[in-house]
């Protein structure tokens, strides 16, 4: 997954928000999210983690607002 985040961080003009969706009830450890969030934040990109269903709904809402958003989704 790290190469994907590296690519997103390198494209400062690409996305402004990255949604990370994973299985409901499973929390990714802060040790995993913190370095990724910091790297993206340095490029002006926010990282939001949530369950996959919420990430899909949020993605659709943000696209409807013409926001530059990317979603990395794992099966629910």
Buried (B, 14 or more C-beta within 10 A) or exposed (E): EEEEBEEBBEEEEBBBBBBBBBEEEEEEEEEEBEEBBEBBEEBEBEBBBBBBEBBBEBBEEBEEEEEEBBBBBBEB
